[in-house]
Amino acid sequence: MSERPLEEELKNVLNEIQSKNIEGDKIIAAWNKIPENFIKHGKPNVLNKGVLYIEVDSSDWMYICSLNIEKIKVGLKDFFKQKIIKEIKFRVGR
């Protein structure tokens, strides 16, 4: 088994990070097209293993967002089609 040079490993890691940043930017841009009341009270925080975590202002907004999950999914439908986002979870934290 041959070892890859450190330089090649670093390039692979940097490419992976850049790819994740680009996806994150696209998700934020799509989030900003969702109905205004949701974007005022929540924002995408982390995408981990297909789960998009949305940070919201309060437990009240976490409940409201969970009741309106289908409206939110419509705004992010392209990411669900591409299997980038498989699930959305809300958490209080802003």
MARROTOR-387239 format. One line per field, with one value per residue: residue number from 0; x, y, z of N, C-alpha, C in turn. Coordinates in steps of 0.1 Angstrom, whole numbers. Each point is the difference from the previous one (the first is absolute). Example, Ala and Ser with C-alpha at 12.3 -4.5 7.8 and 13.67 -1.06 7.14 Angstrom:
2
torvex 0;1
n.c1 132;-4
n.c2 -57;11
n.c3 78;-7
ca.c1 -9;9
ca.c2 12;11
ca.c3 0;0
c.c1 9;-8
c.c2 12;11
c.c3 0;8
This chain:
94
torvex 0;1;2;3;4;5;6;7;8;9;10;11;12;13;14;15;16;17;18;19;20;21;22;23;24;25;26;27;28;29;30;31;32;33;34;35;36;37;38;39;40;41;42;43;44;45;46;47;48;49;50;51;52;53;54;55;56;57;58;59;60;61;62;63;64;65;66;67;68;69;70;71;72;73;74;75;76;77;78;79;80;81;82;83;84;85;86;87;88;89;90;91;92;93
n.c1 8;-2;9;-10;6;5;7;-1;3;8;4;0;6;8;0;1;9;7;-2;3;10;2;-1;7;8;-1;2;9;4;-2;6;7;-4;1;-13;-1;-12;3;4;-10;-6;6;11;5;3;-5;8;-6;6;-3;3;-9;8;-12;7;-9;-8;-11;-5;-5;11;6;-10;0;13;-1;-9;9;4;-12;-4;6;-4;-11;4;2;-11;7;2;-13;-3;10;-8;2;-13;1;4;-10;9;-8;7;-2;3;-9
n.c2 -12;9;8;7;8;6;4;-12;-5;10;-3;-13;3;8;-9;-9;8;3;-13;-3;9;-5;-12;4;6;-11;-7;8;0;-14;0;9;-10;-6;-2;14;-4;-10;8;7;-12;-3;-8;-5;-11;-12;-5;-10;-8;10;4;8;6;4;11;-1;11;-8;-6;12;5;-8;2;13;-1;-7;9;8;-12;-2;11;-4;-13;6;9;-12;-1;8;4;-1;5;8;-2;13;3;-8;9;7;6;3;11;3;12;9
n.c3 0;-9;6;1;-9;10;-11;-5;12;1;-13;3;11;-6;-10;10;7;-12;-3;13;-1;-12;4;10;-9;-7;11;4;-12;0;11;-6;-8;12;3;-1;4;-9;-10;5;2;-11;1;-12;8;-1;-10;7;-9;-8;13;-4;9;3;2;10;0;-1;11;2;-5;9;8;-3;0;11;3;-4;4;-5;5;10;-1;-3;10;6;-8;-6;12;1;-12;3;10;-2;0;11;10;6;8;10;3;12;-4;-4
ca.c1 -8;8;-5;-1;8;-7;-6;-12;-10;-4;-9;-13;-7;-4;-11;-12;-5;-6;-12;-10;-3;-8;-14;-5;-4;-12;-12;-3;-7;-14;-7;-4;-12;-11;-8;8;-1;9;14;2;1;8;10;7;11;9;-4;8;-5;-13;-10;2;-4;-4;0;-11;0;-6;-7;-12;3;3;-13;-7;8;-3;-14;1;11;-2;3;15;5;-2;11;13;-3;12;10;-6;1;14;3;9;-7;-10;-9;3;-3;1;5;0;14;4
ca.c2 12;12;12;12;11;10;11;-5;-1;13;5;-7;6;13;-1;-4;11;9;-5;2;15;4;-5;8;13;-3;-2;13;8;-5;3;14;1;-5;11;9;-2;-11;4;10;-6;-12;-1;-12;1;-11;-11;-11;-13;2;6;15;5;14;6;10;9;-4;-13;4;0;-14;-6;5;-5;-14;-1;4;-6;-2;13;2;-10;5;9;-7;-12;-4;-7;-13;-8;-4;-8;7;1;-11;3;13;0;14;1;14;4;13
ca.c3 0;-1;7;-9;6;9;-8;-7;10;4;-11;1;12;-4;-10;7;8;-9;-5;10;1;-12;3;11;-6;-8;9;6;-11;-1;13;-1;-8;8;5;9;15;5;-1;11;13;-1;-11;0;8;-3;-8;4;-4;-6;9;1;13;0;13;1;12;13;-2;-8;-14;-4;-1;-12;-12;-2;-5;-14;-6;-14;-6;1;-9;-13;-3;-1;-7;-8;8;3;-12;-2;12;9;12;2;11;7;14;5;14;5;2;-5
c.c1 9;-7;-1;7;-9;-7;-13;-11;-5;-10;-14;-8;-5;-11;-13;-6;-7;-13;-11;-4;-9;-15;-6;-5;-13;-12;-4;-7;-14;-8;-5;-12;-12;-8;6;-1;9;15;3;4;9;10;6;13;11;-7;9;-6;-14;-10;4;-6;-3;0;-11;1;-4;-7;-14;2;4;-13;-6;7;-3;-14;0;12;-1;2;16;6;-2;11;13;-1;12;10;-6;1;14;5;11;-6;-11;-10;3;-4;2;5;1;15;4;-2
c.c2 12;12;12;12;9;11;-4;-2;14;6;-6;5;14;0;-4;11;11;-4;2;14;4;-5;8;13;-1;-2;13;9;-5;3;14;2;-6;11;7;-3;-11;5;10;-7;-13;1;-13;1;-11;-10;-12;-13;1;6;15;5;15;5;11;8;-6;-13;2;-1;-14;-7;5;-5;-15;-3;4;-6;-2;13;2;-9;5;10;-7;-12;-5;-8;-14;-9;-5;-9;7;2;-11;3;13;-2;15;-1;14;4;13;10
c.c3 0;7;-9;7;8;-8;-6;11;4;-11;1;12;-3;-10;7;8;-9;-5;10;2;-11;3;11;-5;-8;9;6;-10;-2;13;-1;-9;6;5;12;15;5;0;10;13;0;-11;0;8;-4;-9;3;-4;-5;8;0;13;-2;14;0;13;13;-2;-7;-15;-4;-3;-13;-12;-2;-5;-15;-8;-15;-8;-1;-10;-15;-5;-2;-9;-9;8;5;-12;-2;12;8;14;0;10;5;15;5;15;4;3;-5;11
